[in-house]
Amino acid sequence: MDRLAVIGLSWRHADSAWVARCTVPPEQRAPRLLEWSERFGVDELLYLATCSRVELVLRSHAPMDLASIRRALFEAWVGRPSTPGEAERWLRVWHGEGAAEHLLMVVTGLDSAQVGETEILGQFRSALALSRDLDLAGGMLGWLADEALRTARKLRLSTGIDQGQTSLAQIVLRHLRCEQARQPWPVGLLGVSPMTERCAVDLAAARIPVVWINRDPVRAQQALARSGASGTSLALDDFRQAPPALAALVSATGAPGPVLEGSTLRALGIRNPSTLVVDLAVTPDVDPAAAQAAGLRRLGIDTILAEAQAASQVREASAVEARLGIDDALEHLRELCGAQALGPMAKAIQAHYHKAAQTALERLFRTELHDLRDDQRASLLQWSQQWAGHMAHLPTTGLREVVREHGPAVLDAYLRHAQPELARDIERAMALQLESQTKGGAA
């Protein structure tokens, strides 16, 4: 775990404006990840962006210059170089075992404003799927991510931290219920996103009708059908021209700037002066000043997160139990990454030496030894493989002993100085073995 790192910021020390500045649009994430992996010289990357955090998880077979990477990420995310100390102030860094622990805390929902929140599981799975599609999570990072998801599922079942209002959408629903009880208008949903889709499911369960607004009304109609809610879909342009009367409007698009301008907001207020606007977009869909000028009440993501944090205080008992579960999971990771990983490591080293010997001898057969008979070539190949096995015996046997005596950190030190190809082969073999052991234990 020594070559694992997490760099990012969250609701704990940054508001939604900073989260928005550091959020890469979904359509740009694939090329950005490929660019960062090459620029930072790392083998595996995972980019997690939610309404309350932006974090990059890195894994490398070689040492990482985390100070330089942090400054480079700040420039990439914010769009300008950092002033002295600015990147360090805004972007937190976790390294080694601390990074693994942080990853477990995030995926389990213990590092969320709303303890036990459920959206993080889907967001993390999507981030992992993208990294795997780009071949950026095929080794130890991929295995650790899967282990974090397994730990989260286990702790949610055993501790009950996901009981009650654990979703930001559920907090929003409480506001929507109050508004709809006072005035029987439908609730508007602006944009098709995980947050609006979750709100639609909750609204359907509460039998509250919706008007789903999207640039593509067909996509909105499809989302409406999936949710089971009653209501209609509406094109964004049509809504801008003539907004219907709504009890509330929930907005959560990925647009880079405001989606609704003053004229639309004024018309919305004329239809119902009490309309509540709940803006869940990281980059606001509704400018606060424009909403105020139109006489509309607006709740932004910062307000919802503050409510979530306050509600989390009643879940302290479950959180303490889950935190102890994180400690157990971390100890399990230490064991898996230690002596149990030595078998695949030894096989990878043996295979590397055998391949190197064979490649070198075949090159000689094409040059200085091109005139040898087939039986002579076969004898030399046999001898080279025996010699390769002999040469690989010392490092594999020695590593077994020192890892057993001094722990897995020794293996991390060895990999830092190994040839890059050998280090990658060892990491992939270890990840496959660890994945096999974990699945076998789960079965």
Order of alpha helices (4+ residues) and beta strands (2+ residues): beta-alpha-alpha-beta-beta-alpha-alpha-beta-alpha-alpha-alpha-alpha-beta-alpha-beta-alpha-beta-alpha-beta-alpha-beta-alpha-beta-alpha-alpha-alpha-alpha-alpha-alpha
